[in-house]
């Protein structure tokens, strides 16, 4: 899966302001689980922040 980070234009034409948007990605160190990195790409192999369980979409 590809990690996506986008820079969005967030200002008038005379004052460019770039904002980074982070997209949740699955943890590549723990494939087959529902663990995701909500802050961007997986950095588990280099001591990055731990993944979190993906938000539940089930309603009951």
N, C-alpha and C positions, 0 to 999 in steps of 0.2 A: 504494500500500500504506500502511496506517496504522501508525504507531509506537505501541507499547504500553508504557506504564510503569505499574506497579501499586504501590500501597502496601499492604503486608500487616501485619496485626495480629500482633505478636510479643511478647506479654507478658501478664501477668495483668490482670484488669479494673481494678485499682487503679493500675496503672502502664502506660499506653499507650506502646508503642514501635513506631514505624513504620519499615519497611525498604523501600527502593526496589528493585524488581526490574527489571533491564534485559533487554530482549528483542532478540536480533540482528535487524537490518533490512538489506535490500539497499541498496547505494549508489545514490542517485538521480542523482549526478553522472556515473556510469558505467553506465547501463542496458545490459543485454545482456551483462554480464560476471558472473562468479561472485564479485565482490567484495562483502563485507558489512561492516557496522560491528557488531562484537561488543559494543561499549560503549554502544549506544543509537542515536539518530537520526543521520542523515547531516548533517555540518556542513562538508562539503568546500568549499562556496561561501563560507564565512566563515572559512576557515583552520583548521578543526578537524582532529582526528587522521585519518590516512589509513585507508582500508578495508583489510581483510584478505581472503585467499581463504577461501571457505566451507569448513568441515571436510568432508573426503571421507567419504562413506558406503560407498564401494565396498570390498569385501573380496576379497582374492584370493590 
